């Protein structure tokens, strides 16, 4: 439908007859002359309608309003002296309109499609399709796209295989609250949406994949903050026959590529390493911000986290990260004692500018050790079998030493783009109450749907 986009025409195109499609960005009526900016994803181009040059097109242009969708044909001309806009790639030219077709009209938008206005988040999320037309928001989505391409290209050259893991899976303990999905075919039973692909990626290592990655959707039913969403995206990686340094090296080279391509910055690698104990002693935080105004992005690995933490309310030990994290070999004997607080794990976080953007560990690959950790956590044999029996069985068939890491894509993009909230870098985010203002999700369901799922509605409840 078009010969060019709205962001590519320059003086070298003067004299060409072109066809453009897009939205009306603005309309300016100067008496006999009508000017509009036509906008698409690539940019803006100024168009002028002159009655004597194209009377029909000029007449139709009188009906145009902001955000009308149009197709026009015209000739590329240089702008008159004094009207050049050096801030626009197309600012030296304009289109002398010859034909105009209104493809679709638009209601009057609730806000101007511009970055130069202050908008409340509620109205932006309700009309997200309009918000995403603004250049800044479109730029955030494009950055996400570019990041994905960089990740896939780099990891492919490093020998990783992209594997998708199930969304409908089994509910397991020792984590945040699961989102549950009732099963119609198995009455009274439920799937859970994955908090991470943790068990599946370990089983992929047992399967001989050796190097796995996935840009994975994850789900946690927890209270939300500016940097949390009920559904989020992480770069998930797992490798066999490796140690911590292998994970660090692959990750550092990836971030060197990301920062160079997206921000034009050459990072110093390797990144700084700091133990959990040292971070707490020097900074009283396991997420220290080590920047010194001129440094924009400073990474640090935090290592040797405690393997366990004590839950005073429930009078029991819990995993600091998750129950599949391997303890330091030097601390294995301490598993036999009552005080487990000094046992170090082979876990690590990557911190950027005082925010955790990744977490990982070397995993337990021995069935006996994994079973022992479960028992320390207070899991009964029947619970272990019910929740993790498939993992332990897989380990009995020759599990290689393995480990991995998961990077928070949303949080990373928030930092790189200088935004205050991860909602700025997600196309269709939820509010802090977990609702979608555009679709009004979550919503009610019918009694028929509940009956099909073998569920019932309590008389005084609103579903």
C-alpha positions as CSV (number, residue, x, y, z in Angstrom):
1,X,0.0,0.0,0.0
2,X,3.0,2.3,0.3
3,X,6.3,3.0,-1.4
4,X,8.1,4.5,1.6
5,X,7.8,4.8,5.3
6,X,7.2,8.1,7.0
7,X,10.7,8.4,8.5
8,X,13.0,7.8,5.5
9,X,12.6,10.5,2.9
10,X,15.4,13.1,2.5
11,X,16.7,15.5,0.0
12,X,18.0,12.6,-2.2
13,X,14.3,11.7,-2.8
14,X,13.3,15.2,-4.1
15,X,11.3,14.8,-7.3
16,X,10.1,11.3,-6.5
17,X,6.4,10.4,-6.6
18,X,5.7,8.5,-3.3
19,X,2.8,6.8,-1.5
20,X,2.7,7.0,2.3
21,X,0.4,5.4,4.9
22,X,0.0,6.3,8.5
23,X,-1.8,8.3,11.2
24,X,-2.4,12.0,11.2
25,X,-0.1,13.4,13.8
26,X,-1.2,17.0,13.6
27,X,-3.2,19.3,11.3
28,X,-2.5,23.0,10.7
29,X,-4.9,25.0,8.5
30,X,-3.2,28.1,7.1
31,X,-6.1,29.4,5.0
32,X,-5.6,28.1,1.6
33,X,-2.8,25.8,2.6
34,X,-3.3,22.8,4.9
35,X,-0.3,21.1,6.5
36,X,-0.3,17.7,8.3
37,X,2.3,15.4,9.8
38,X,1.8,11.8,8.7
39,X,3.2,9.3,11.2
40,X,4.1,5.7,11.3
41,X,6.5,3.5,13.3
42,X,9.5,4.9,11.5
43,X,8.8,8.6,12.0
44,X,7.1,11.7,10.7
45,X,6.8,13.4,7.3
46,X,5.2,16.8,6.6
47,X,2.6,17.0,3.9
48,X,1.1,20.1,2.3
49,X,-2.2,20.3,0.5
50,X,-2.6,23.2,-2.1
51,X,-6.0,23.8,-3.7
52,X,-4.8,24.6,-7.1
53,X,-2.4,21.6,-7.2
54,X,-4.9,19.0,-6.0
55,X,-8.4,20.4,-5.3
56,X,-10.0,17.0,-4.3
57,X,-7.2,16.1,-2.0
58,X,-7.3,19.6,-0.4
59,X,-11.0,19.3,0.2
60,X,-10.6,15.9,1.8
61,X,-7.8,17.2,4.0
62,X,-10.3,19.6,5.5
63,X,-12.0,16.6,7.2
64,X,-8.8,15.2,8.7
65,X,-8.4,15.1,12.5
66,X,-5.7,13.7,14.8
67,X,-5.2,10.0,14.5
68,X,-7.1,9.5,11.3
69,X,-5.5,6.7,9.3
70,X,-4.7,7.8,5.8
71,X,-3.0,6.9,2.5
72,X,-1.7,9.6,0.3
73,X,0.2,10.1,-2.9
74,X,2.4,13.0,-3.6
75,X,5.7,14.4,-4.8
76,X,8.8,15.0,-2.6
77,X,9.8,18.7,-2.5
78,X,12.5,20.5,-0.6
79,X,11.1,22.6,2.2
80,X,11.2,26.4,1.7
81,X,14.1,28.2,3.4
82,X,13.3,29.0,7.0
83,X,11.0,26.0,7.5
84,X,13.6,23.3,7.7
85,X,13.3,21.2,10.9
86,X,16.8,19.9,11.8
87,X,15.5,17.8,14.6
88,X,13.7,15.4,12.2
89,X,15.4,13.0,9.8
90,X,12.8,14.1,7.2
91,X,13.0,17.8,8.2
92,X,14.4,19.0,4.9
93,X,11.6,17.8,2.7
94,X,7.8,17.8,2.5
95,X,5.2,16.0,0.4
96,X,3.1,18.0,-2.1
97,X,-0.1,16.0,-1.9
98,X,-1.8,14.8,-5.1
99,X,-4.3,12.2,-3.8
100,X,-5.7,11.4,-0.3
101,X,-7.6,8.4,0.9
102,X,-9.0,8.2,4.4
103,X,-8.6,4.6,5.5
104,X,-10.2,5.0,8.9
105,X,-11.5,7.9,11.1
106,X,-10.7,8.2,14.8
107,X,-12.5,9.5,17.8
108,X,-10.9,12.4,19.5
109,X,-8.0,10.9,21.5
110,X,-8.2,11.3,25.3
111,X,-4.6,12.6,25.2
112,X,-2.2,13.9,22.7
113,X,0.1,11.4,21.1
114,X,3.3,13.1,22.2
115,X,6.1,12.7,24.7
116,X,5.9,16.4,25.7
117,X,2.9,16.0,28.0
118,X,2.4,14.7,31.5
119,X,0.0,11.8,31.8
120,X,-1.4,9.8,34.7
121,X,-0.6,6.1,34.5
122,X,-4.3,5.1,34.8
123,X,-5.3,6.8,31.6
124,X,-2.2,5.5,29.8
125,X,-2.9,1.9,30.8
126,X,-6.6,2.2,29.9
127,X,-5.7,3.4,26.5
128,X,-2.4,1.5,26.1
129,X,-2.9,1.2,22.3
130,X,-2.6,5.0,22.1
131,X,0.1,5.2,24.7
132,X,2.3,2.8,22.6
133,X,2.0,5.2,19.6
134,X,4.1,7.8,21.5
135,X,7.8,7.8,20.4
136,X,9.2,7.1,23.9
137,X,7.0,4.1,24.5
138,X,7.6,2.8,21.0
139,X,11.3,3.1,21.6
140,X,11.0,1.0,24.7
141,X,9.3,-1.8,22.8
142,X,11.9,-1.6,20.0
143,X,14.7,-1.8,22.7
144,X,13.1,-5.0,24.0
145,X,13.0,-6.4,20.5
146,X,16.6,-5.6,19.9
147,X,17.6,-7.1,23.2
148,X,15.9,-10.4,22.3
149,X,17.7,-10.5,19.0
150,X,21.1,-9.8,20.6
151,X,20.4,-12.6,23.2
152,X,19.4,-15.2,20.6
153,X,22.3,-14.4,18.2
154,X,24.9,-14.4,21.0
155,X,23.7,-17.6,22.7
156,X,23.4,-19.4,19.4
157,X,27.1,-18.7,18.6
158,X,27.9,-20.0,22.1
159,X,26.3,-23.3,21.4
160,X,23.1,-22.9,23.3
161,X,19.8,-24.5,22.2
162,X,16.5,-22.6,22.7
163,X,13.9,-25.0,24.3
164,X,10.4,-24.1,25.4
165,X,9.1,-25.6,28.6
166,X,5.5,-26.1,29.7
167,X,3.2,-23.2,31.0
168,X,0.7,-25.7,32.6
169,X,2.8,-27.5,35.1
170,X,2.7,-28.9,38.7
171,X,2.4,-26.8,41.8
172,X,5.6,-27.2,44.0
173,X,6.4,-25.8,47.4
174,X,9.3,-23.5,48.5
175,X,8.6,-20.4,46.5
176,X,6.1,-17.6,46.0
177,X,2.4,-18.3,45.8
178,X,1.4,-20.2,42.6
179,X,-1.3,-19.2,40.1
180,X,-3.5,-22.2,39.9
181,X,-5.5,-23.4,36.9
182,X,-8.3,-26.0,37.5
183,X,-8.3,-29.0,35.2
184,X,-11.6,-29.8,33.5
185,X,-10.4,-33.3,32.5
186,X,-9.1,-34.2,36.0
187,X,-11.9,-32.9,38.4
188,X,-10.6,-31.5,41.6
189,X,-7.0,-31.2,40.4
190,X,-5.0,-28.2,39.3
191,X,-2.2,-27.1,37.1
192,X,0.1,-24.3,38.3
193,X,1.6,-21.6,36.1
194,X,5.4,-21.8,36.4
195,X,7.3,-19.4,38.7
196,X,10.3,-20.3,36.7
197,X,11.3,-23.3,34.4
198,X,13.6,-24.5,37.2
199,X,12.8,-28.2,37.3
200,X,12.4,-28.6,33.5
201,X,15.8,-26.9,32.8
202,X,17.5,-29.3,35.2
203,X,15.8,-32.2,33.5
204,X,17.0,-30.9,30.2
205,X,20.5,-31.2,31.5
206,X,19.8,-34.8,32.4
207,X,18.5,-35.2,28.9
208,X,21.9,-34.2,27.4
209,X,21.0,-30.8,26.0
210,X,24.1,-29.4,27.8
211,X,23.4,-25.7,27.0
212,X,19.9,-24.5,27.2
213,X,18.2,-21.1,27.1
214,X,14.8,-19.7,26.9
215,X,13.2,-16.2,27.0
216,X,10.5,-17.5,29.4
217,X,7.2,-16.2,30.8
218,X,7.0,-16.7,34.6
219,X,4.2,-16.2,37.0
220,X,4.0,-15.4,40.7
221,X,0.9,-14.5,42.7
222,X,2.5,-12.0,45.1
223,X,2.0,-8.5,46.2
224,X,3.3,-6.1,43.6
225,X,5.7,-3.1,43.5
226,X,7.1,-0.8,40.9
227,X,9.6,-3.5,39.8
228,X,7.2,-6.5,40.0
229,X,4.4,-7.9,37.8
230,X,2.3,-11.1,38.3
231,X,3.7,-12.2,34.9
232,X,7.2,-11.4,34.0
233,X,9.9,-12.4,31.5
234,X,13.3,-13.8,32.3
235,X,16.3,-15.1,30.2
236,X,16.8,-18.6,31.6
237,X,20.1,-20.4,31.0
238,X,21.4,-23.8,32.1
239,X,24.7,-25.5,31.3
240,X,26.3,-28.9,32.0
241,X,29.8,-29.8,33.1
242,X,30.6,-26.2,34.3
243,X,31.4,-24.2,37.4
244,X,30.6,-20.7,38.6
245,X,33.3,-19.1,36.4
246,X,31.8,-20.6,33.2
247,X,28.5,-19.0,34.1
248,X,30.2,-15.7,34.9
249,X,32.2,-15.6,31.7
250,X,29.2,-16.4,29.4
251,X,27.1,-13.8,31.2
252,X,29.8,-11.1,31.1
253,X,30.4,-11.5,27.4
254,X,26.6,-11.3,26.8
255,X,26.3,-8.0,28.7
256,X,29.4,-6.6,27.0
257,X,27.5,-7.2,23.7
258,X,24.2,-5.8,25.0
259,X,25.7,-2.6,26.4
260,X,27.8,-2.0,23.3
261,X,24.9,-2.5,20.9
262,X,22.1,-0.8,22.8
263,X,24.0,2.0,24.7
264,X,27.3,2.4,22.8
265,X,29.2,1.6,26.0
266,X,32.1,-0.8,26.3
267,X,32.0,-2.5,29.7
268,X,35.1,-3.6,31.6
269,X,35.0,-7.3,32.1
270,X,35.3,-9.4,34.1
271,X,32.9,-7.8,36.6
272,X,33.8,-7.3,40.2
273,X,33.2,-10.3,42.5
274,X,32.1,-9.9,46.2
275,X,31.0,-12.5,48.7
276,X,27.7,-12.1,50.5
277,X,29.5,-11.7,53.8
278,X,31.7,-9.0,52.5
279,X,28.8,-7.1,50.9
280,X,26.9,-7.2,54.2
281,X,29.9,-6.0,56.1
282,X,30.9,-3.2,53.8
283,X,27.5,-2.0,52.5
284,X,24.9,-3.6,54.8
285,X,23.2,-4.9,51.6
286,X,23.4,-7.8,49.3
287,X,22.7,-5.4,46.4
288,X,25.3,-2.7,46.7
289,X,25.4,0.2,44.3
290,X,29.1,0.6,43.4
291,X,28.7,3.5,40.9
292,X,31.2,6.4,41.3
293,X,27.5,10.5,38.3
294,X,30.6,9.5,35.7
295,X,29.7,5.7,35.8
296,X,26.4,4.8,34.3
297,X,26.3,1.1,34.7
298,X,28.3,-0.9,37.3
299,X,27.9,-4.7,37.6
300,X,29.0,-6.8,40.5
301,X,28.7,-10.5,41.3
302,X,27.5,-11.4,44.8
303,X,28.6,-14.9,45.7
304,X,28.5,-17.5,48.6
305,X,25.0,-16.7,49.9
306,X,23.8,-18.7,52.9
307,X,22.2,-22.0,51.9
308,X,19.5,-21.7,54.5
309,X,17.6,-19.1,56.5
310,X,15.6,-19.8,59.6
311,X,11.9,-19.1,59.7
312,X,11.1,-18.1,63.3
313,X,7.4,-18.1,62.8
314,X,7.3,-21.7,61.6
315,X,10.4,-22.8,63.6
316,X,12.1,-24.4,60.6
317,X,14.9,-23.9,58.1
318,X,14.1,-22.7,54.6
319,X,16.1,-22.4,51.4
320,X,17.7,-18.9,50.9
321,X,17.2,-19.3,47.1
322,X,15.6,-22.6,46.3
323,X,16.1,-26.3,47.4
324,X,18.0,-27.3,44.3
325,X,21.0,-25.0,45.1
326,X,24.2,-27.0,45.9
327,X,26.1,-26.3,49.1
328,X,29.9,-25.6,49.1
329,X,31.8,-28.8,49.2
330,X,33.8,-27.5,52.2
331,X,30.5,-27.1,54.1
332,X,28.9,-30.5,53.5
333,X,29.8,-31.8,56.9
334,X,27.8,-29.0,58.5
335,X,24.6,-30.4,57.1
336,X,24.7,-32.9,60.0
337,X,24.6,-30.2,62.7
338,X,21.6,-28.3,64.1
339,X,22.9,-24.7,63.3
340,X,22.8,-24.5,59.5
341,X,23.3,-20.7,59.3
342,X,27.0,-20.9,58.3
343,X,26.6,-23.3,55.4
344,X,27.4,-21.4,52.2
345,X,25.7,-22.1,48.9
346,X,27.1,-22.2,45.4
347,X,24.7,-19.4,44.4
348,X,25.3,-16.0,42.9
349,X,23.4,-12.8,42.0
350,X,24.3,-10.2,39.4
351,X,23.7,-6.7,40.7
352,X,23.5,-3.7,38.4
353,X,23.4,-0.2,39.9
354,X,22.1,-1.5,43.2
355,X,19.4,-3.8,41.8
356,X,19.5,-7.5,41.4
357,X,19.0,-8.4,37.7
358,X,20.0,-12.0,37.8
359,X,20.2,-15.0,40.2
360,X,21.6,-18.4,39.8
361,X,23.5,-21.3,41.3
362,X,25.3,-24.5,40.7
363,X,22.6,-27.2,41.2
364,X,22.5,-30.4,43.2
365,X,22.8,-33.2,40.7
366,X,23.1,-36.1,43.2
367,X,19.9,-37.8,44.2
368,X,21.0,-38.6,47.7
369,X,22.1,-35.0,48.5
370,X,18.9,-33.6,47.0
371,X,16.8,-35.9,49.1
372,X,18.8,-34.8,52.2
373,X,18.1,-31.2,51.5
374,X,14.4,-31.9,51.1
375,X,14.3,-33.6,54.5
376,X,16.2,-30.7,56.2
377,X,13.5,-28.4,54.8
378,X,10.9,-30.5,56.6
379,X,9.4,-32.2,53.6
380,X,7.9,-35.6,54.4
381,X,8.9,-38.6,52.1
382,X,5.4,-38.7,50.7
383,X,5.5,-35.0,49.9
384,X,8.9,-35.3,48.3
385,X,7.7,-38.1,46.1
386,X,4.5,-36.3,45.2
387,X,6.1,-33.0,44.4
388,X,9.6,-33.9,43.1
389,X,9.6,-37.6,42.5
390,X,10.0,-37.1,38.7
391,X,13.1,-35.0,39.3
392,X,14.7,-37.4,41.7
393,X,13.9,-40.3,39.4
394,X,15.6,-38.4,36.5
395,X,18.7,-37.9,38.7
396,X,18.9,-41.7,39.2
397,X,19.6,-42.1,35.4
398,X,22.9,-40.2,35.4
399,X,22.6,-36.4,36.0
400,X,25.6,-34.3,34.9
401,X,27.0,-31.5,37.1
402,X,25.1,-28.5,36.0
403,X,24.2,-24.9,36.9
404,X,22.5,-21.9,35.5
405,X,21.2,-18.4,35.9
406,X,18.1,-16.4,35.2
407,X,18.1,-12.7,34.2
408,X,15.1,-10.4,34.8
409,X,14.4,-9.0,31.3
410,X,11.9,-6.4,32.5
411,X,14.1,-5.0,35.3
412,X,17.2,-4.9,33.0
413,X,15.3,-2.9,30.4
414,X,14.0,-0.6,33.0
415,X,17.5,0.2,34.1
416,X,18.9,0.5,30.6
417,X,16.1,2.8,29.5
418,X,16.2,5.0,32.6
419,X,12.6,4.3,33.5
420,X,11.1,4.3,37.0
421,X,8.8,1.3,36.6
422,X,9.0,-2.0,34.7
423,X,5.5,-1.1,33.4
424,X,7.2,1.3,31.1
425,X,9.0,-1.5,29.2
426,X,6.1,-4.0,29.0
427,X,3.6,-3.7,26.2
428,X,0.5,-4.6,28.3
429,X,1.3,-4.5,32.0
430,X,-0.9,-4.9,35.1
431,X,-1.4,-2.3,37.8
432,X,0.0,-2.7,41.3
433,X,-3.3,-4.4,42.1
434,X,-2.7,-6.9,39.3
435,X,-5.4,-5.6,37.1
436,X,-5.4,-4.7,33.4
437,X,-7.2,-1.4,32.9
438,X,-7.6,-1.9,29.2
439,X,-9.3,-5.3,29.3
440,X,-10.7,-5.1,32.8
441,X,-9.0,-8.4,33.7
442,X,-9.4,-10.3,36.0
443,X,-13.2,-10.6,35.4
444,X,-16.1,-12.7,36.4
445,X,-16.9,-16.1,34.8
446,X,-20.2,-17.7,34.2
447,X,-21.8,-20.5,36.3
448,X,-21.6,-22.7,33.3
449,X,-17.8,-22.3,33.1
450,X,-17.5,-23.0,36.8
451,X,-19.6,-26.1,36.4
452,X,-17.4,-27.4,33.6
453,X,-14.4,-27.1,35.9
454,X,-16.2,-28.8,38.8
455,X,-16.1,-25.6,40.8
456,X,-18.9,-23.9,42.7
457,X,-19.5,-20.3,43.7
458,X,-20.0,-19.5,47.4
459,X,-23.3,-17.6,47.9
460,X,-21.7,-14.5,49.4
461,X,-18.6,-14.4,47.1
462,X,-18.0,-12.5,44.0
463,X,-15.8,-14.5,41.6
